[in-house]
Amino acid sequence: MPEVAASTRLARASEAAFQSLGDETVIVLPLTRTLHVLNPTGRFLWEALEEGPRTAGELAERLAAAYDVEASVARTDVLSWAAELRRQRVLVESAPVDPAR
């Protein structure tokens, strides 16, 4: 699976069921019978995808602003987070919306 770039549009996997418990979010993929636990930062990024697909770069910008961290640090963290969750099929790549439609 290719690495995640800042321009990669990410979305939640449609089969992912999730529940927030305290500071963590638990995600279950029923088909693979896997469970994933997100820390508060991961939860922040997961919730940012609630509105729809976002690029990894957009997520990094939101993370940098919300947590007052340098953009380069946020970008590195988001790319790593997204690559791991995409590898685990919790996140999927989303095609850009065609404005002609």
Secondary structure as UniProt FT lines:
FT   TURN            6..7
FT   STRAND          9..12
FT   TURN            14..15
FT   STRAND          17..21
FT   TURN            22..23
FT   STRAND          24..29
FT   TURN            30..33
FT   STRAND          34..38
FT   HELIX           40..48
FT   HELIX           49..51
FT   STRAND          54..55
FT   HELIX           56..67
FT   HELIX           71..87
FT   TURN            88..89
FT   STRAND          91..93
FT   TURN            99..100
//
